[in-house]
Amino acid sequence: MFHDRELHRTFYSPARNAGTVFVHSAWSGTPLKKVAAAAPGSVWCQAAIWPDQRLVDKHLDRAEEADIPVLVLAGDVAVSSKRERDLHNGFTMQARPSPRSVLNAATKPRWVANFLFGPKITFGDQSIDGRAMNLREMGEFMHDDNDAVTWNDVIRIRKRWRGKLAVKGVMNAQDARRAVDAGADAIFVSNHGGRQFDAQPSTVSALAEIAQAVDGRAEVLVDSGIRRGSDLVKMRALGATAGLIGRPAVYGLVHSGEAGVAAVLDILRDETATALAFTGNTTLNNLNASALAPSSCASASSGA
């Protein structure tokens, strides 16, 4: 969630121009309708399971109204982890600025002006009785209104959703087969960036077994630890249909806004072409595990 007047173009336009997609978070600060209008056909929608089923149904209604082609049902974070760095720094949704942070902000008057007078930080699609939540209410909503995804939820969403459905957070072959049997069009291998539980397997270590279990009955998506084009080549060789990034795009955003995100995508494209050439292939479609040395698989997870 970012606080930016031009946010609706920052990620979505580069994704569309690069011929790829942007996955809109269920917790985004920008409404789904606005995002979809900025990059028609290039936006997928993430859905969470909230205890109040009416919130879930409203979110699916918004996605249908925005002509979203793919719904990503997030099941990779059932509970919030203990983030010791945030605890140490006293970070909360209503953080109290320290003298040091106040002095630092004073050196960035443009940022301060945008923070004070720009759009307020809200959940783009969540409100209370039609009123935007304040920061305290947003924190409470994130803490209390998030439920674990069950297989019954997957089956219900599949019946309710008319478009393509991807189930995110699958990390073993058994769950992959079960998701396909429940009607998933795509299996999304993800450990949520490896930042919730440090003993969790890397996605690259789980990918080949999952792809084999799916056996072409659904597409296989993967994220977490993809930092270079060579990582995308490795994931593809192990059976992924596509790889998704998060932090690299954010790094580009922080550096130079929309142009930075576009540059990251260009770098990944060039690195992918170079790595592909070293495997002796001219297209990603010809890749398989024989293109990789056994030790190379581990390196793809080093950034998770």
C-alpha angles and dihedrals in degrees: 000000000000135000107227135131091218096041093119088068101033099083105008102056094050090048092051093045091050091053094246135104140256120222110217113218121233085228096049121140090219120071116251092233091058093048094048091049091054094055110019113203093006100084128088122189127231117214128199128197111244124188089240102071090199089069090054093049092048090052091052089048090054091050092051092048089051091052093240109180099200131038117202110206106205115216100151100096115046093161136020116258126230102260102198094184090059091047091050092049094043092239115171136148085265098040117180110228116239122222088254093054091047091054091046092051090050089065091058106057094164092057091046092050091051091047094050101038105020127086114315119249107257142141102270096219104022125081143151114246089335093309123117113249120248120229094268091051091047090054092049092047093052091048100044107025103061121095134188114260115243129193088251087059091052091050092047093048090048090056091045099044118072098191132066117305127211120188110212127204100041111152106165140046095246093058090044092056091045092051091051090049088052090057105266114159092199137026112217111205106206140146091188094260093308090273101113104057119013095203093059117113119257116254092239090058091053099039104084094050091048093048090051092049092050089049096190096309090115139009117266118223124184139187140164120088098023105139105142140034089251088062089056090052091051092050091049092049089054093055108276119142091204142353126223130207135205117164097040090059090047090051089054091048093052092048101049113345120235093355089054093054090049090050092053091053090048091051092050091050093051093045091049092053091049095048091046091054091054090057090057094247132121097198136038090231091073095055123113136155092278087076091067134073111228092247094053093069092068094055092064090067096049093099096048 
